[in-house]
Amino acid sequence: MLVRNASRTLSPRQEQIIGLIALGLSDKEISARLAISPHTVRTYLDRLYQHLGCRTRTHAVALWLIEGGRVSAGIVRSSDENEP
């Protein structure tokens, strides 16, 4: 089931994590980039999957992108932010 406005209902940290997943980073790489433990990354992912109603990284990223999430030059953004 598609979640309407998924990118607008995610927390800023969830946006960061799903954007880094979209860039292909592993949990370990995400934890290093955000200076949090791999366990904390896993907790964010589990809650993100629950929120979006999905079970895989690929499905979560697909829903996020469909609803306007995007990664630009390594910076994670929602489509509702102002353009530079």
Legacy VTK file of the C-alpha trace (Angstrom):
# vtk DataFile Version 3.0
C-alpha trace
ASCII
DATASET POLYDATA
POINTS 84 float
0.000 0.000 0.000
1.314 3.452 -0.933
1.760 5.915 1.912
0.650 9.370 0.884
3.158 12.155 1.559
5.668 9.709 3.024
8.575 12.145 2.709
6.648 14.836 4.588
5.701 12.571 7.481
9.197 11.268 8.203
11.348 12.790 10.908
14.484 14.630 9.819
16.635 11.687 11.020
14.458 9.198 9.123
14.890 11.380 6.018
18.677 11.278 6.493
18.733 7.526 6.926
16.483 6.716 3.981
18.490 9.110 1.818
21.714 7.360 2.780
20.079 4.012 2.014
19.169 5.429 -1.409
22.876 6.210 -1.890
23.629 2.534 -1.248
25.198 2.818 2.209
25.129 -0.129 4.611
23.933 0.144 8.207
27.570 0.283 9.336
28.389 3.072 6.849
25.278 5.025 7.881
26.201 4.695 11.549
29.697 6.021 10.864
28.396 8.917 8.754
25.805 9.966 11.374
27.947 9.131 14.434
25.360 6.738 15.872
25.573 3.019 16.624
24.627 0.390 14.033
21.952 -0.785 16.479
20.414 2.716 16.457
20.412 2.687 12.644
18.610 -0.677 12.728
16.032 0.738 15.172
15.389 3.712 12.868
15.039 1.343 9.904
12.612 -0.940 11.726
10.432 2.028 12.699
10.702 3.460 9.193
9.542 0.169 7.668
6.651 0.032 10.106
5.694 3.644 9.329
5.789 3.076 5.563
4.256 -0.394 5.685
7.152 -2.129 3.956
9.703 -4.839 4.722
12.755 -4.044 2.610
15.203 -1.200 2.014
14.309 -1.169 -1.663
10.587 -0.841 -1.020
11.145 1.922 1.555
13.323 3.924 -0.855
10.837 3.387 -3.702
7.939 4.726 -1.612
10.049 7.664 -0.442
11.071 8.555 -3.993
7.516 8.201 -5.327
6.360 10.663 -2.686
9.019 13.233 -3.560
12.077 12.367 -1.490
15.367 12.880 -3.293
19.111 12.834 -2.889
21.017 15.710 -4.466
24.830 15.932 -4.460
24.961 13.707 -1.381
22.511 15.899 0.536
19.182 14.363 1.428
16.205 16.616 0.731
12.440 16.531 0.514
10.901 17.895 -2.664
8.983 20.544 -0.698
12.176 22.388 0.292
13.119 25.523 -1.625
15.396 25.067 -4.592
18.860 26.684 -4.341
LINES 1 85
84 0 1 2 3 4 5 6 7 8 9 10 11 12 13 14 15 16 17 18 19 20 21 22 23 24 25 26 27 28 29 30 31 32 33 34 35 36 37 38 39 40 41 42 43 44 45 46 47 48 49 50 51 52 53 54 55 56 57 58 59 60 61 62 63 64 65 66 67 68 69 70 71 72 73 74 75 76 77 78 79 80 81 82 83
